[in-house]
Amino acid sequence: MGLHNNMRTETVSALNLREPILAKADETLRVAVQRMREKQFGCVFVVDEGDKPIGAFSESLLNRLLVTNPKALDDPLRRHMSDYWCCVKLTDPIIKVLTAMQSRNVRFVCVLDDQGRAVALTGQKGLMEYIADHYPAQVMAQRIGCSPFTQQREGA
């Protein structure tokens, strides 16, 4: 089967999912940004008491905010979170991740369980890893993290 067919039949749970950064709406931007830096993620999903997403805060929002209002770091997330984010379920086909990212022009997608709780994060990186794992000869000339040069001399 080809890539397009696989992405239409395999579920989001087949992707290399990451643990999301979840934050409550009353947490400060400063705390959220610190957690983003620690995990090296570009977004935080803002959730209610039941871990259901109600918004998102991303590094692109942070950049725009710091240009206009650098003192906003002590504001609660609810004042600056975006209600423009994407969610997919673990049981959705992988193609839904790609479609959601394209339609919303975002890099990250929140993955929900059957109860609508945020349980994972995926996006560009998850899709690229999926493609590289399934089609290594077509995608990868070199493994990520490997040296581009040989470690020992070849030949005579």
C-alpha positions, 0 to 999 in steps of 0.5 A: 500500500502507498503512503496515502492509503496507509495514512487513511487506514492507520490511526493516530495512535500509530504515530510517535506521540509526545506527552503534551504540556497541559496548563490551567487557564489561571497559570501565568505565561511565565510558568507556561513558557518555562515548561515549554523551554524545559520540554523544548516544545512550541506550545502548551494546551490550556485545559479545564479541570477534566483535562479537556482542551479549551485553548492553546498558547504557542511560541508564535503567540509569545513572540507577537505578545512580547513585541507589543507587551513584554510585561504580559509574562505575568498575565494568566494564560486565559488572557492570551490563549488562542481558541484556534487550535486543532484536535484529533482523536487517537482513533482518527486516521492519520490523514486527519492530522495532516488535514487539520494542520493544513486547514488551520496552518499550525504545526501542532495538534492536540490528541484526545482520548475517547472522553475528549481529554488531551493525552498527547501531542503530534504534528509536523515532527510526528508525521515526518517520523511516520513517513521516515519509518515507513519509507526510509529509502525514499526519505532518509539518506542519513539518520537524524543525529548521525555524523555526516562524515565517516568516523574512520578512513575508507579505502587503502 
